[in-house]
């Protein structure tokens, strides 16, 4: 609840326990803030993890300069501008620069040659004080804007931070070491391809039969896996909303949300408008727009927007690889929240989503380190490809992932609407900056280290990729990342077995091997449709005709099962118009096969290349996205 909501109360919400603080008295004496608003801010402070000045600033009641001046007067000190800060020499300490950035505290040598600590508020000084050397314990405290302090620290420690953001994950759990073995990788791939070509030339039907046999086997495993997840999901019944805990019994935590942006000039205005609809108290919300240093167009577009105090940009130093996880690793140190979330540039989250996430964490055991929301699309009527993409996402997020979680399996995360406990995220080294599906990788790293992911029935709407080539580019990046994730985690199979346990290890194999095999070997499965059409098949001389017919019938049965799962996933009121399109999902699969071969090519030659998804293609543009109506259950009405 914010100040605007509290203003509707007929009486002041202040409880009356305790005298006004020095900051309150200063602001009242100078007429900077109204007494009623100050009482309301104090009421919010007593029920949340926010400081009074953070509440006043986030609600637009007091400007940052007025607050800095008030703190300076209380400490008999002075306020510095960004220019003043740049003229002071840094006082070297052993404190980790990441902690200095998080708390916006910079030790300096003041104009008189004495040590001083530049902070944005007294609380940041209290947070960093235990990490400072004794020589700084009597140091004076100076005050400067938070962004100016963090920018100065980032400039002073640029090379250190650039190195850290690509090496946070241990070598054994990262794919970055592949860059040191490119010649070896190319040699191995060339040898395998040459051997496969030679075997195919010498024993064509044998090779065809082996590959077709593996395709059939993985198809059966995939079908059993889907059926098990589907049954588990349906047995659980409708997803339960997060428990509605009273505000006064639940001190609300600070939540930071990372929004990576790269060449998103067309949608930044809409993005900021959608973020302002979030109903979580703005004094506890810390939204960071993660920008690339070389992307001047997006930075210029943001400069035209008057951002609220709780939304701020962070510019990532240029470097390689230029990936989303690398940028988020850098921006993580600038966050001040205890919960870290991720949104994409085109996302339209449910307004109450973050409150639901906070309540979900509050009710979850400590081993639940991550909460994953549902993803949906706001342009499913645009064309056939958008419809199929929406059906696929509905099946994955509303059926498969909840079913897998209920079965006790480790699940891959989505790239957005993911919220994590900061302590667990930092313990794991955050994201692998070289993995182009950092979300799937992180989901399994969490499971390997004893954490669990919980699904939450809150929805974020995205833009469905509705053009064939952009769709193939996006899907090829996902599949390349899937292959990368599988190879990295299978470096030490015994250790993976020990960490995951037998059940989750087998689930890991079933998920990755079947998904990748089905994409790569899809042409071998398609060949069996020749039997049902009465045409000859390459394996006719090896397999009896009756067995071939049985295989064709099996494939038809599996298609019916897939259609049933798809139809169930879109049977709700917001997706019901898609049910008639579920039979066409069979013709949607070939695009995935094309993307798979593109992904394999890039895995060999360009494993860290991030093929960026193009946004802003949805029918109706901004008007279409503004027409989304939030629902009371945290979902969206797409009808």
MIMI-470333 format. One record per residue (C-alpha): x, y, z. Coordinates in Angstrom, 1 decimal. Layout:
# residues N
- xx,yy,zz
- X,Y,Z
...
# end
This chain:
# residues 639
- xx,yy,zz
- 0.0,0.0,0.0
- 1.3,3.4,-1.0
- 0.7,7.0,0.2
- -1.9,7.6,-2.5
- -4.0,4.7,-1.2
- -3.6,5.8,2.5
- -4.8,9.3,1.7
- -8.3,7.8,1.2
- -8.3,6.9,4.9
- -10.4,9.2,7.1
- -7.9,9.1,9.9
- -4.2,9.3,10.1
- -2.6,5.8,10.0
- 0.2,6.7,12.4
- 0.1,4.6,15.5
- 1.4,7.3,17.7
- 4.2,5.1,19.2
- 7.5,7.1,19.2
- 8.5,10.7,18.6
- 9.3,12.0,15.1
- 12.9,11.3,14.0
- 15.4,14.1,13.3
- 14.8,13.7,9.6
- 11.0,14.1,10.1
- 11.5,17.2,12.3
- 13.9,18.7,9.7
- 11.5,18.2,6.8
- 8.5,19.5,8.8
- 10.4,22.6,10.0
- 11.3,23.5,6.5
- 7.8,22.8,5.1
- 9.2,20.2,2.7
- 6.5,17.7,3.4
- 2.9,17.8,4.8
- 2.4,16.4,8.3
- -0.3,14.0,7.1
- 1.9,12.5,4.4
- 4.7,12.1,6.8
- 2.4,10.2,9.2
- 1.4,7.9,6.3
- 5.0,7.3,5.3
- 5.8,6.4,8.9
- 2.9,3.9,8.8
- 4.3,2.3,5.7
- 7.8,2.2,7.1
- 6.6,0.3,10.2
- 5.3,-2.5,7.9
- 8.0,-2.8,5.3
- 11.7,-3.0,4.8
- 12.0,0.5,3.5
- 13.6,3.6,5.0
- 11.5,6.8,5.5
- 13.5,8.7,3.0
- 13.1,5.9,0.4
- 9.3,6.0,0.9
- 9.2,9.8,0.6
- 11.3,9.7,-2.5
- 9.5,6.8,-4.2
- 6.1,8.5,-3.6
- 7.3,11.7,-5.0
- 6.8,13.6,-1.8
- 10.4,14.8,-1.3
- 13.1,15.2,-3.9
- 16.5,13.5,-3.6
- 18.3,16.8,-3.2
- 16.1,17.9,-0.3
- 16.7,14.5,1.5
- 20.5,14.7,0.9
- 20.5,18.3,2.3
- 18.6,17.1,5.4
- 21.0,14.2,6.0
- 24.0,16.6,5.6
- 22.5,19.0,8.1
- 21.9,16.2,10.6
- 25.5,15.0,10.3
- 26.9,18.6,10.1
- 28.3,17.6,6.8
- 27.8,18.6,3.2
- 26.2,17.3,0.0
- 28.2,16.5,-3.1
- 27.3,16.7,-6.7
- 28.4,14.1,-9.3
- 31.1,16.6,-10.4
- 32.3,17.1,-6.8
- 32.5,13.3,-6.3
- 34.6,13.0,-9.5
- 37.2,15.4,-8.1
- 37.8,13.4,-4.9
- 40.4,10.7,-4.8
- 39.3,7.2,-3.7
- 40.4,6.0,-0.3
- 41.6,2.4,-0.9
- 40.0,-0.3,1.3
- 39.8,-4.1,1.1
- 36.0,-4.1,1.1
- 34.6,-5.9,-2.0
- 33.6,-3.4,-4.6
- 30.3,-5.4,-5.1
- 29.3,-4.5,-1.5
- 30.3,-0.9,-2.0
- 28.2,-0.6,-5.1
- 25.2,-2.4,-3.6
- 25.1,0.0,-0.6
- 26.3,3.0,-2.6
- 29.2,3.8,-0.3
- 32.5,5.3,-1.5
- 35.5,5.9,0.8
- 37.3,9.0,-0.4
- 40.1,11.4,0.6
- 38.3,14.7,1.4
- 39.5,18.2,0.4
- 41.5,18.5,3.7
- 43.3,15.2,3.1
- 41.2,13.3,5.7
- 39.3,10.1,5.0
- 35.5,10.3,4.5
- 32.7,8.0,3.4
- 30.3,9.2,0.7
- 26.8,7.7,1.1
- 23.4,8.3,-0.2
- 21.7,8.0,3.2
- 22.6,7.0,6.8
- 21.3,3.5,6.3
- 23.8,2.8,3.6
- 26.6,3.9,5.9
- 25.3,1.6,8.7
- 25.2,-1.3,6.3
- 28.7,-0.9,5.1
- 30.3,0.1,8.4
- 31.1,-3.4,9.6
- 33.2,-4.0,6.3
- 35.3,-0.9,6.7
- 38.8,-0.8,8.3
- 39.2,0.8,11.7
- 40.9,3.7,10.1
- 37.6,4.8,8.7
- 35.5,4.3,11.8
- 35.8,8.0,12.9
- 35.6,9.2,9.3
- 33.2,12.0,8.4
- 30.1,11.1,6.3
- 29.4,13.0,3.1
- 26.2,12.6,1.0
- 25.7,12.3,-2.7
- 23.1,10.9,-5.1
- 23.0,7.1,-5.2
- 23.4,6.9,-8.9
- 26.4,9.3,-8.8
- 28.2,7.1,-6.2
- 27.5,3.9,-8.1
- 28.6,5.4,-11.4
- 31.8,6.6,-9.8
- 32.5,3.2,-8.3
- 31.8,1.5,-11.6
- 34.3,3.9,-13.4
- 37.0,3.4,-10.8
- 36.7,-0.4,-10.9
- 35.7,-1.0,-14.5
- 38.2,-3.6,-15.4
- 37.6,-5.6,-12.2
- 33.8,-5.5,-12.7
- 34.1,-6.4,-16.4
- 36.2,-9.5,-15.5
- 33.9,-10.5,-12.6
- 30.7,-10.5,-14.7
- 32.0,-13.2,-17.0
- 33.6,-15.4,-14.3
- 31.0,-15.5,-11.5
- 30.0,-19.1,-12.2
- 32.7,-21.6,-11.4
- 34.6,-23.0,-14.4
- 33.2,-26.5,-13.9
- 29.6,-25.2,-14.2
- 30.2,-22.8,-17.1
- 30.7,-23.2,-20.8
- 33.1,-20.3,-21.1
- 36.1,-22.7,-21.2
- 35.0,-23.7,-24.7
- 36.5,-20.5,-26.1
- 40.0,-22.0,-25.1
- 39.3,-25.2,-27.0
- 37.9,-24.1,-30.3
- 40.4,-25.9,-32.5
- 39.9,-29.1,-30.6
- 36.1,-28.7,-30.9
- 36.2,-28.2,-34.6
- 38.5,-31.2,-35.0
- 36.2,-33.5,-33.0
- 33.2,-32.3,-35.0
- 34.9,-32.7,-38.3
- 35.9,-36.3,-37.3
- 32.4,-37.2,-36.2
- 30.8,-35.8,-39.4
- 33.4,-37.6,-41.6
- 32.8,-40.9,-39.8
- 29.0,-40.5,-40.1
- 29.3,-39.7,-43.8
- 31.6,-42.7,-44.3
- 29.2,-45.1,-42.4
- 26.2,-43.8,-44.3
- 28.0,-44.3,-47.6
- 29.0,-47.9,-46.7
- 25.9,-48.9,-44.7
- 23.1,-46.5,-45.6
- 20.1,-48.6,-44.4
- 21.9,-49.6,-41.2
- 22.6,-45.9,-40.3
- 19.1,-44.9,-41.3
- 17.7,-47.7,-39.2
- 19.8,-46.8,-36.1
- 18.8,-43.2,-36.3
- 15.2,-44.0,-36.9
- 15.3,-46.5,-34.0
- 16.6,-43.8,-31.7
- 14.0,-41.3,-32.9
- 11.2,-43.8,-32.2
- 12.7,-44.6,-28.8
- 13.0,-41.0,-27.8
- 9.5,-40.3,-29.1
- 8.1,-43.0,-26.8
- 10.0,-41.7,-23.9
- 8.9,-38.1,-24.7
- 5.2,-39.3,-24.9
- 5.4,-41.1,-21.5
- 7.1,-38.0,-20.0
- 4.4,-35.7,-21.3
- 1.6,-38.0,-20.2
- 3.1,-38.3,-16.7
- 3.5,-34.5,-16.4
- 0.0,-34.0,-17.7
- -1.6,-36.5,-15.3
- 0.4,-35.0,-12.4
- -0.8,-31.5,-13.4
- -4.4,-32.5,-13.8
- -4.4,-34.4,-10.5
- -3.3,-31.3,-8.7
- -6.4,-29.4,-9.7
- -6.6,-25.7,-10.4
- -3.4,-23.8,-9.4
- -3.8,-22.3,-5.9
- -3.1,-18.5,-5.6
- -0.4,-17.3,-3.2
- -1.8,-17.1,0.4
- -3.2,-13.7,1.2
- -1.3,-12.8,4.3
- -2.2,-9.5,6.0
- 0.2,-6.7,5.5
- 0.7,-6.0,9.2
- 1.8,-9.6,9.7
- 4.1,-9.7,6.8
- 7.0,-7.2,6.7
- 7.4,-6.7,3.0
- 10.9,-7.2,1.5
- 12.6,-5.1,-1.1
- 12.4,-6.5,-4.6
- 14.7,-5.7,-7.5
- 13.7,-6.4,-11.1
- 16.2,-6.5,-13.9
- 14.9,-5.5,-17.3
- 17.7,-6.1,-20.0
- 17.3,-3.8,-23.0
- 19.2,-3.9,-26.3
- 18.0,-1.9,-29.3
- 14.5,-1.5,-27.9
- 13.8,2.1,-28.9
- 10.3,1.3,-30.2
- 9.0,-0.1,-27.0
- 10.7,1.7,-24.1
- 7.9,4.1,-23.5
- 5.4,1.3,-23.4
- 7.7,-0.7,-21.1
- 7.9,2.2,-18.5
- 4.1,2.6,-18.7
- 3.5,-1.1,-18.0
- 6.0,-1.1,-15.1
- 4.2,1.8,-13.4
- 1.0,-0.4,-13.2
- 2.7,-2.7,-10.8
- 0.9,-2.4,-7.4
- 3.8,-3.4,-5.1
- 4.8,-0.5,-2.9
- 7.1,1.7,-4.9
- 9.3,2.3,-1.9
- 10.2,-1.4,-1.9
- 10.5,-1.7,-5.7
- 13.8,-1.3,-7.4
- 13.6,-1.6,-11.2
- 16.8,-1.6,-13.1
- 16.8,-1.0,-16.9
- 20.0,-2.8,-18.0
- 21.5,-1.0,-21.0
- 24.5,-1.8,-23.2
- 27.2,0.8,-23.4
- 27.3,0.8,-27.2
- 23.5,1.0,-27.5
- 23.2,4.8,-27.6
- 19.8,4.7,-29.3
- 18.1,3.0,-26.4
- 19.9,5.3,-23.9
- 18.8,8.3,-25.8
- 15.2,7.1,-26.0
- 15.2,6.6,-22.2
- 16.7,10.0,-21.6
- 13.5,11.5,-23.0
- 11.4,9.8,-20.3
- 11.0,11.2,-16.9
- 11.6,8.0,-14.9
- 10.2,7.7,-11.4
- 12.7,7.4,-8.6
- 12.2,3.6,-8.3
- 13.2,3.0,-12.0
- 16.9,3.6,-12.9
- 19.2,2.7,-15.8
- 22.5,0.9,-15.4
- 24.9,0.9,-18.3
- 26.9,-2.3,-18.8
- 30.5,-1.8,-20.1
- 31.0,-3.1,-23.6
- 32.7,-6.4,-24.0
- 32.3,-10.1,-25.1
- 30.2,-12.0,-25.1
- 27.4,-9.5,-25.5
- 24.7,-11.6,-23.9
- 21.7,-11.1,-21.6
- 23.3,-13.1,-18.7
- 26.5,-11.1,-18.9
- 24.5,-7.8,-18.6
- 22.5,-9.2,-15.7
- 25.6,-10.3,-13.8
- 26.9,-6.8,-14.0
- 23.6,-5.2,-13.0
- 23.1,-7.6,-10.0
- 25.6,-5.7,-7.9
- 23.5,-2.5,-8.4
- 20.4,-4.1,-7.0
- 19.4,-3.4,-3.4
- 16.6,-6.0,-3.2
- 16.5,-9.3,-1.3
- 14.5,-10.8,-4.1
- 15.7,-10.5,-7.7
- 13.3,-10.7,-10.6
- 13.6,-10.6,-14.4
- 11.3,-9.1,-17.0
- 11.9,-8.8,-20.7
- 11.4,-5.5,-22.6
- 8.1,-6.5,-24.2
- 6.6,-8.0,-21.0
- 3.2,-7.0,-19.6
- 3.1,-8.5,-16.1
- -0.1,-8.8,-14.0
- -0.2,-5.6,-11.8
- -0.3,-7.6,-8.5
- 2.4,-10.1,-9.6
- 5.2,-9.0,-7.4
- 2.9,-9.0,-4.3
- 1.9,-12.6,-5.2
- 5.6,-13.6,-5.6
- 6.4,-12.0,-2.2
- 3.6,-13.9,-0.5
- 4.7,-17.1,-2.3
- 8.2,-16.8,-0.9
- 6.7,-16.0,2.5
- 4.8,-19.2,2.6
- 7.5,-21.4,1.0
- 10.2,-23.3,2.8
- 13.8,-21.9,2.7
- 14.9,-24.4,0.0
- 12.5,-22.8,-2.5
- 15.0,-20.3,-4.0
- 13.0,-19.5,-7.1
- 9.5,-18.8,-8.2
- 8.5,-19.1,-11.8
- 5.4,-17.4,-13.2
- 3.4,-18.3,-16.3
- 4.2,-16.8,-19.7
- 1.5,-16.0,-22.2
- 1.1,-14.0,-25.4
- -0.9,-10.9,-26.1
- -1.1,-11.3,-29.9
- -2.3,-14.9,-30.4
- -4.8,-13.8,-33.1
- -2.2,-12.2,-35.4
- -1.5,-15.2,-37.6
- -1.2,-19.0,-37.6
- 2.4,-18.9,-36.2
- 1.3,-16.7,-33.3
- -1.6,-19.0,-32.5
- 0.7,-22.1,-32.5
- 3.3,-20.3,-30.4
- 0.6,-19.4,-27.9
- -0.7,-23.0,-27.8
- 2.9,-24.2,-27.2
- 3.5,-21.8,-24.4
- 0.1,-22.6,-22.8
- 1.0,-26.3,-22.8
- 4.5,-25.7,-21.5
- 3.7,-23.3,-18.7
- 0.3,-24.4,-17.7
- 0.7,-28.2,-18.1
- 4.3,-29.5,-18.4
- 6.2,-27.3,-15.9
- 3.6,-27.5,-13.1
- 3.4,-31.3,-13.7
- 7.2,-31.7,-13.7
- 7.4,-29.7,-10.5
- 4.7,-31.8,-8.9
- 6.6,-35.0,-9.9
- 9.6,-33.7,-8.0
- 11.7,-33.1,-11.1
- 14.1,-30.2,-11.7
- 12.7,-27.7,-14.2
- 14.3,-25.3,-16.6
- 13.4,-21.7,-16.0
- 11.9,-19.3,-18.4
- 13.9,-16.2,-19.3
- 11.4,-13.8,-17.7
- 8.9,-13.7,-14.7
- 11.6,-15.5,-12.7
- 12.1,-14.4,-9.1
- 15.0,-15.6,-6.9
- 16.2,-15.2,-3.4
- 19.3,-13.1,-3.7
- 21.4,-15.0,-1.3
- 20.9,-18.3,-3.2
- 21.5,-16.6,-6.6
- 24.8,-15.0,-5.4
- 25.9,-18.3,-3.8
- 25.6,-20.0,-7.2
- 27.5,-17.3,-9.0
- 24.4,-15.9,-10.7
- 24.2,-16.5,-14.4
- 26.6,-18.2,-16.8
- 27.4,-15.2,-19.1
- 28.4,-17.4,-22.0
- 25.2,-19.6,-22.0
- 22.6,-18.3,-24.4
- 19.8,-20.0,-22.4
- 21.0,-18.9,-19.0
- 17.5,-19.5,-17.6
- 17.4,-23.3,-18.3
- 21.0,-23.6,-17.0
- 20.2,-21.8,-13.8
- 17.2,-23.9,-13.2
- 19.3,-27.1,-13.1
- 22.2,-25.5,-11.2
- 19.7,-24.5,-8.5
- 18.5,-28.1,-8.3
- 22.1,-29.4,-8.2
- 22.8,-27.3,-5.1
- 19.7,-28.4,-3.2
- 17.3,-25.7,-4.1
- 13.8,-26.0,-5.5
- 11.7,-24.0,-8.0
- 8.1,-23.4,-7.4
- 5.5,-22.5,-10.0
- 3.1,-19.6,-9.3
- -0.2,-19.0,-11.1
- 0.6,-15.4,-12.1
- 0.8,-14.4,-15.7
- 3.1,-12.2,-17.8
- 2.0,-11.5,-21.3
- 4.7,-11.3,-24.0
- 4.8,-10.7,-27.8
- 4.5,-14.0,-29.8
- 7.2,-14.2,-32.5
- 4.9,-14.2,-35.5
- 7.3,-14.3,-38.5
- 9.0,-17.4,-39.6
- 12.6,-16.3,-39.8
- 12.6,-14.3,-36.5
- 10.9,-17.4,-34.9
- 13.6,-19.7,-36.3
- 16.4,-17.4,-35.0
- 14.9,-17.3,-31.6
- 14.2,-21.0,-31.4
- 17.8,-21.8,-32.7
- 19.2,-19.8,-29.8
- 17.1,-21.7,-27.3
- 18.1,-25.0,-28.8
- 21.8,-24.1,-28.9
- 21.5,-23.1,-25.2
- 19.8,-26.4,-24.4
- 22.6,-28.3,-26.1
- 25.1,-26.2,-24.2
- 23.4,-26.7,-20.9
- 23.2,-30.5,-21.4
- 26.9,-30.8,-22.3
- 28.0,-28.6,-19.4
- 26.0,-30.5,-16.8
- 27.0,-33.9,-18.2
- 30.8,-33.1,-17.8
- 30.7,-35.2,-14.6
- 27.7,-37.6,-14.8
- 28.4,-39.2,-11.5
- 28.5,-35.9,-9.7
- 25.3,-34.9,-11.4
- 23.7,-38.2,-10.3
- 24.9,-37.6,-6.7
- 23.6,-34.0,-6.6
- 20.3,-34.5,-8.3
- 19.5,-38.1,-7.1
- 18.4,-40.9,-9.4
- 14.8,-39.6,-10.1
- 15.8,-36.1,-11.0
- 18.8,-37.3,-13.0
- 16.6,-39.6,-15.1
- 14.2,-36.7,-15.5
- 17.1,-34.5,-16.7
- 18.1,-37.1,-19.3
- 14.5,-37.6,-20.4
- 13.9,-33.9,-20.8
- 17.0,-32.9,-22.7
- 17.7,-36.0,-24.8
- 14.1,-36.4,-26.0
- 13.6,-32.7,-26.8
- 16.9,-32.4,-28.8
- 16.5,-35.8,-30.5
- 13.0,-35.1,-31.6
- 14.0,-31.9,-33.3
- 17.1,-33.3,-35.0
- 15.6,-36.6,-36.0
- 12.2,-35.4,-37.0
- 12.7,-36.2,-40.7
- 13.3,-39.9,-39.8
- 9.9,-39.9,-37.9
- 8.2,-38.2,-40.8
- 9.3,-41.0,-43.1
- 7.0,-43.4,-41.3
- 3.9,-41.4,-42.5
- 4.7,-42.9,-45.9
- 3.5,-46.3,-44.6
- 0.0,-44.9,-43.7
- -0.1,-43.3,-47.2
- 0.7,-46.7,-48.8
- 4.1,-45.5,-50.1
- 7.3,-47.6,-49.8
- 9.6,-47.0,-46.9
- 13.5,-47.3,-46.8
- 13.2,-49.9,-44.0
- 10.6,-52.1,-45.7
- 13.2,-55.0,-46.2
- 14.3,-54.9,-42.6
- 11.0,-54.4,-40.8
- 7.8,-56.5,-41.5
- 4.9,-54.6,-43.0
- 2.8,-55.4,-39.9
- 5.4,-53.8,-37.7
- 5.6,-50.8,-39.9
- 1.8,-50.3,-39.8
- 2.0,-50.7,-36.0
- 4.6,-47.9,-35.8
- 2.5,-45.7,-38.0
- -0.5,-46.3,-35.7
- 1.7,-45.6,-32.7
- 2.7,-42.2,-34.2
- -0.9,-41.4,-34.9
- -1.8,-42.3,-31.3
- 0.9,-40.0,-29.9
- -0.3,-37.2,-32.1
- -3.8,-37.6,-30.7
- -2.3,-37.5,-27.1
- -0.4,-34.3,-28.0
- -3.6,-32.7,-29.4
- -5.4,-33.7,-26.2
- -2.8,-32.0,-24.0
- -2.7,-28.9,-26.2
- -6.5,-28.7,-26.2
- -6.6,-29.0,-22.4
- -4.0,-26.3,-22.1
- -6.0,-23.8,-24.1
- -9.5,-24.8,-22.8
- -9.7,-21.8,-20.4
- -11.8,-18.8,-21.3
- -8.8,-16.7,-22.4
- -7.5,-19.3,-24.9
- -10.6,-21.3,-25.9
- -10.5,-19.7,-29.4
- -7.3,-21.6,-30.0
- -8.7,-25.1,-29.6
- -9.6,-25.5,-33.2
- -6.0,-24.8,-34.2
- -4.5,-27.5,-32.1
- -4.5,-30.1,-34.9
- -2.2,-27.8,-36.9
- 0.5,-28.1,-34.3
- 1.8,-31.1,-36.4
- 2.7,-28.6,-39.1
- 4.4,-26.3,-36.6
- 7.1,-28.8,-35.8
- 9.1,-28.6,-39.0
- 10.1,-25.0,-38.1
- 11.8,-26.4,-35.0
- 13.8,-28.9,-37.1
- 15.1,-26.0,-39.2
- 16.0,-24.1,-36.1
- 17.7,-27.2,-34.6
- 20.2,-27.5,-37.5
- 20.9,-23.8,-37.4
- 21.6,-24.2,-33.6
- 23.9,-27.1,-34.2
- 25.9,-25.1,-36.8
- 26.2,-22.2,-34.3
- 27.1,-24.5,-31.4
- 30.2,-25.6,-33.4
- 31.2,-22.2,-34.9
- 29.5,-19.5,-32.8
- 28.6,-21.1,-29.4
- 28.3,-17.7,-27.6
- 26.6,-15.7,-30.3
- 23.3,-14.2,-29.1
- 20.8,-14.1,-31.9
- 18.6,-11.3,-30.6
- 14.8,-11.6,-30.8
- 13.1,-8.8,-32.7
- 10.3,-7.1,-30.8
- 7.6,-4.8,-31.9
- 6.1,-7.0,-34.6
- 2.7,-7.6,-33.1
- -0.4,-6.6,-34.9
- -1.7,-3.2,-33.8
- 1.6,-2.2,-32.1
- 1.2,-0.2,-28.9
- -2.6,-0.1,-29.2
- -2.7,-3.9,-29.1
- -0.5,-4.1,-26.0
- -2.5,-1.4,-24.2
- -5.7,-3.4,-24.8
- -4.7,-6.2,-22.4
- -7.1,-6.2,-19.4
- -5.7,-7.6,-16.1
- -7.8,-10.2,-14.4
- -8.4,-10.6,-10.7
- -6.7,-14.0,-10.7
- -3.4,-12.5,-11.9
- -4.0,-13.7,-15.5
- -5.0,-11.7,-18.6
- -8.1,-11.6,-20.7
- -7.1,-12.2,-24.3
- -10.6,-12.5,-25.6
# end
